[in-house]
Amino acid sequence: NTNIAIENIGNKEMQYRIQASNVELLGNIKEVLFAAWSEQGGQDDLAWYTGNRNADGNWETTVDIRDHKTAGKYKVDVYVTLANGVMRGLGTASFDVTAPGFSASVNNYKEERGTFEVVINNITALSGVEKIQVPVWCAEDQSDIKWYDAEKQTDGSYKVKVSIANHNYSVGLYKAHVYLTTQNGLTQGMVTEGQQVILPQMQINAEDI
């Protein structure tokens, strides 16, 4: 019987090696194809991979999750084309890709400076973090939107410092979203509670000099 094995290379959920063994039992092989897709969205990310025969006589290919950019369950169908042109299905296998996660909070508001921070914690991303972006705006039409790139801190968290100077010194509720992109191409978003910004109190004195 033909066996299909799947290896999560480096346990990073970036690339998966798909291997079919005992294929030659079917006869003279012209080509082995692997069809892979994620269940999310149906087969909208279906990709065909051509197998290569390795030194052990097995046929294998590598599925790169960055080509699919989806978490959840993946299916792989394996097909063989014989020398006479007949295509036959060899079987189906599956594997799972973990969705990334994180928490985000808005804090450290300094009224007199017109600044606050967005802090991203508790990050779970088996492939690692590629980038974390934080769009912030106050105007209803988003005309003052600015995208901030979060910077990694020594404690493993990520942080963005927002200044109202970057947003026309607007007052009101500042909205902040967070988008995490992992090394394997997945994206996870979150809406924060935002920050209410007011003008700092000003004291004006007049002196007879």
C-alpha positions as CSV (number, residue, x, y, z in Angstrom):
1,N,0.0,0.0,0.0
2,T,1.1,3.6,-0.7
3,N,1.8,5.5,2.5
4,I,1.6,9.3,2.9
5,A,3.6,10.9,5.7
6,I,3.7,14.6,6.7
7,E,6.6,16.3,8.6
8,N,6.3,19.7,10.2
9,I,9.9,20.8,9.4
10,G,11.6,22.2,12.4
11,N,8.2,22.2,14.3
12,K,7.8,25.8,13.2
13,E,4.7,25.4,11.1
14,M,6.4,27.2,8.2
15,Q,7.0,24.3,5.8
16,Y,5.6,20.8,5.7
17,R,7.3,17.9,3.9
18,I,4.8,15.6,2.3
19,Q,6.2,12.1,1.3
20,A,4.5,9.2,-0.5
21,S,6.2,5.8,-0.3
22,N,5.7,2.5,-2.2
23,V,4.4,4.4,-5.2
24,E,6.4,2.2,-7.6
25,L,4.1,-0.7,-6.7
26,L,1.6,0.9,-9.2
27,G,3.9,0.5,-12.1
28,N,6.0,2.8,-14.3
29,I,5.6,6.3,-12.8
30,K,5.7,9.4,-14.9
31,E,4.8,12.0,-12.3
32,V,3.5,12.4,-8.7
33,L,1.4,15.5,-7.8
34,F,0.4,16.8,-4.4
35,A,-2.7,19.0,-4.2
36,A,-2.8,21.0,-0.9
37,W,-5.3,23.5,0.5
38,S,-6.7,24.8,3.7
39,E,-10.3,24.1,4.8
40,Q,-10.9,27.7,5.6
41,G,-12.4,29.4,2.6
42,G,-12.9,26.1,0.8
43,Q,-10.3,25.5,-1.9
44,D,-9.6,29.1,-2.6
45,D,-5.9,28.6,-1.8
46,L,-5.5,25.2,-3.7
47,A,-2.0,24.7,-4.9
48,W,-0.4,21.9,-6.9
49,Y,3.1,20.7,-6.0
50,T,5.2,18.4,-8.2
51,G,6.9,15.6,-6.3
52,N,10.5,14.7,-6.6
53,R,11.9,11.2,-6.1
54,N,14.4,11.2,-3.2
55,A,17.4,8.8,-2.5
56,D,15.1,6.4,-0.6
57,G,12.9,6.0,-3.7
58,N,10.0,8.0,-2.1
59,W,8.2,10.9,-3.7
60,E,8.1,14.1,-1.8
61,T,7.4,17.8,-1.9
62,T,7.3,20.8,0.5
63,V,4.2,22.8,1.2
64,D,5.1,26.4,2.3
65,I,2.4,27.9,4.5
66,R,3.4,31.4,3.2
67,D,1.8,30.4,-0.1
68,H,-1.5,29.8,1.7
69,K,-1.5,32.3,4.6
70,T,-4.2,30.4,6.5
71,A,-4.5,28.7,9.9
72,G,-6.5,25.6,10.6
73,K,-6.7,22.2,9.0
74,Y,-5.0,21.5,5.7
75,K,-5.8,18.6,3.3
76,V,-3.4,17.0,0.9
77,D,-4.4,14.7,-2.0
78,V,-1.8,12.7,-3.8
79,Y,-2.0,11.7,-7.4
80,V,0.2,9.6,-9.7
81,T,0.4,9.8,-13.5
82,L,1.5,6.5,-15.0
83,A,3.7,6.2,-18.1
84,N,0.6,5.4,-20.2
85,G,-1.0,8.7,-19.1
86,V,-3.5,7.3,-16.6
87,M,-3.9,9.4,-13.5
88,R,-4.8,7.7,-10.2
89,G,-5.4,9.0,-6.7
90,L,-3.1,7.6,-4.1
91,G,-4.8,8.9,-0.9
92,T,-5.4,11.9,1.3
93,A,-3.6,13.2,4.4
94,S,-4.1,16.2,6.6
95,F,-2.2,18.5,9.1
96,D,-3.0,21.5,11.3
97,V,-1.5,25.0,11.4
98,T,-2.0,26.9,14.7
99,A,-3.6,30.3,14.6
100,P,-1.5,33.0,16.2
101,G,-2.7,34.9,19.3
102,F,-1.9,37.9,21.4
103,S,-3.4,40.4,23.9
104,A,-3.2,44.2,23.5
105,S,-3.8,47.1,25.8
106,V,-3.7,50.9,25.7
107,N,-2.1,52.5,28.7
108,N,0.3,55.1,30.0
109,Y,-1.7,58.1,28.8
110,K,0.1,61.3,29.5
111,E,-2.3,64.2,29.1
112,E,0.3,66.9,29.4
113,R,2.4,65.3,26.6
114,G,-0.4,64.1,24.5
115,T,1.0,60.5,24.3
116,F,-0.1,57.0,25.1
117,E,1.1,53.5,24.5
118,V,-0.2,50.4,22.8
119,V,1.3,47.3,24.4
120,I,1.1,43.8,22.8
121,N,1.6,40.8,25.1
122,N,1.1,37.1,25.4
123,I,2.1,36.4,21.8
124,T,1.8,32.9,20.5
125,A,3.3,32.3,17.1
126,L,5.1,29.1,16.5
127,S,6.9,30.4,13.4
128,G,7.9,33.6,15.1
129,V,6.8,37.2,14.6
130,E,7.5,39.0,11.3
131,K,5.9,42.3,12.2
132,I,3.2,44.0,14.3
133,Q,1.5,47.0,12.9
134,V,-0.8,49.4,14.8
135,P,-3.0,51.8,12.8
136,V,-4.2,54.7,14.9
137,W,-6.6,57.5,14.1
138,C,-9.0,60.0,15.7
139,A,-10.9,61.6,12.8
140,E,-14.1,59.8,11.7
141,D,-13.0,59.7,8.1
142,Q,-9.6,58.3,9.2
143,S,-7.9,61.3,7.5
144,D,-5.3,61.4,10.3
145,I,-4.5,57.7,10.3
146,K,-0.9,56.7,10.9
147,W,0.5,53.2,10.9
148,Y,3.0,52.5,13.6
149,D,5.5,49.6,13.6
150,A,5.6,48.0,17.1
151,E,9.1,47.5,18.6
152,K,10.1,44.5,20.6
153,Q,10.9,45.1,24.2
154,T,13.4,43.2,26.5
155,D,10.5,41.4,28.2
156,G,9.3,39.9,24.9
157,S,6.3,42.3,24.5
158,Y,5.9,44.8,21.7
159,K,5.1,48.5,22.1
160,V,4.0,51.5,20.2
161,K,4.2,55.1,21.5
162,V,1.5,57.3,20.0
163,S,1.7,61.1,19.9
164,I,-1.2,63.3,19.1
165,A,1.3,65.5,17.2
166,N,1.1,62.8,14.5
167,H,-2.6,63.2,14.3
168,N,-3.2,66.9,13.9
169,Y,-3.4,67.3,17.7
170,S,-7.0,65.9,17.5
171,V,-8.9,65.4,20.7
172,G,-11.5,62.7,21.3
173,L,-11.4,59.0,21.1
174,Y,-8.3,57.6,19.4
175,K,-9.0,54.2,17.8
176,A,-6.1,51.7,17.6
177,H,-6.1,48.3,15.9
178,V,-3.3,45.7,16.1
179,Y,-2.2,43.4,13.3
180,L,0.2,40.6,13.9
181,T,2.0,39.0,10.9
182,T,3.8,35.7,11.6
183,Q,6.9,34.3,9.8
184,N,4.7,31.8,8.1
185,G,2.5,34.5,6.6
186,L,-0.5,34.4,8.9
187,T,-2.2,37.6,10.1
188,Q,-4.2,38.1,13.2
189,G,-6.0,41.3,14.1
190,M,-7.5,42.9,17.2
191,V,-9.5,46.1,18.1
192,T,-8.3,47.8,21.3
193,E,-10.4,49.8,23.6
194,G,-8.7,53.0,22.3
195,Q,-7.8,56.1,24.3
196,Q,-9.8,59.2,25.1
197,V,-7.6,62.2,24.6
198,I,-8.4,65.7,26.0
199,L,-6.5,69.0,25.7
200,P,-4.2,69.5,28.7
201,Q,-5.2,72.3,31.1
202,M,-3.3,75.5,30.4
203,Q,-2.6,78.3,32.8
204,I,-2.2,81.8,31.4
205,N,-0.9,84.6,33.5
206,A,-0.7,88.3,32.8
207,E,1.9,90.4,34.6
208,D,2.3,94.2,34.6
209,I,6.0,94.6,33.9
